[in-house]
């Protein structure tokens, strides 16, 4: 089993929920989060900042502070069988890909154990 974590734009939540459900992925979690990705910074501005220790009062300097701002996102988590990982990833990409920076990021992680809270016992996950 694998866990798929997808960090996505807030305006794509309903589309993603509907697409995952239609593809047979009925169980998932979605939560609000704040984050940011890698933002390209002008190397000349970065050098100036490193040398002077201050940001220039220009648009380039402002873009450096913008790079540290956290942006509202949504994080989806779903647990899938190994043979369904590609299907789930493809659904998420199809719905969320706009060809723009910030469209999202998907991580696939191994699930080593699963415990039932109600029963207090280890569940069979494979």
N, C-alpha and C positions, 0 to 999 in steps of 0.2 A: 504494500500500500504506500501511497505517496500523499503528502500534503501539498496543495497548490496554494500559494499566497500570491494574490494579484493586487497591486496598488494602482488604483485607477482614478480617473477624474470623477468628480462628484456628479456631473450631469449625465453620466453613463450608468448609474446604478440600476435604474429600472430596466433599461435595455439589456444589461448584463444578467439581471435576475431572470428576465423572461427567456433569454437565449439559453441560459444554463438549464432552466426547467424544461424547455422544449427539447433539449438534447438529452434529457434523462438524468441530469445531475440535480436531484431533488433536495439534497441536504448540503447546506453551506451556511456560513456566517458572514455577515457584512457589518463593519464598524467604521465609525468616523475616526480619522486620524489626521495628523499634520505632518508634513514632510517636504522634502525638496530633493531634486536630483542633482546631477552634475551640471553646472552651468559654465559655459565657456567664458573665460575672462581674458581681456586684452592683455597679452604678455607685457606690453610697455607699462600699462597701469599697474600690473602686479609687481613689476620691478620697482616702480616708483614707491609703491606702498612698502615694499620690503626695505628699501633704502631709507625712506623718511619716517616710516612708522605712522603716517597719516594718509587719509584718503584725499585725493584732489577734489575740489569743489567744481566738478564737471559732470557731464552726463556719464562719462566712463567711471568716475568715482562713485556715482550713485548706483551704477549697475553692480558694483562690488558689494554695496550694502544690500541691494536687492537679492543677491545670491544667497544671503544668509536668512532671508525671510522664509518662514514656514508657510506652506500653502495647504489649504484644506484638501484632503483626498479621502478616498474610501478604500478599505482593505477587505478583500474577499478571501476567505479561507474555505477550502473544500478538501475532503479526503476521498481519494479515488483509487480503484484497483490499478495496478501497474499498467495493464493493457489499455486503460482509458485515459491515461495522462495526456497523450497527444490530442485526443478528441477534445478534452476540456480546454487545453491551452489554445487550440485552434478556434474554439467558440469564443473565448475571451478576446483573442486577437482580432477576430472578424468584427466583433461588436465595438471594440475600443480603438482600433487603429484609425487615426485621422491623418497620419503622416506628419505629425507635429511633435516637437519636443514636449515632454510632459504627458504624453498619451498614457504612459504607465510602465510598469515593470512586473514581470511574473517570475516567481521563484518556485522551484520544485524541490521538496525535501523528503527524506525518508521518514516513514512512520515506524518506529521500533516497537511500540506497545500501545495498547488501547485498553483502558479500564472502564468498567461500568460503574458509575457513581451509585446507582440504585442498589446493585448487587454487591459492590465492593470487590469485584473479582476481575481478573485479567480476561479480556475478550479475545477470541480468535480473530486475527486480522489477516491471515494469509490463507 
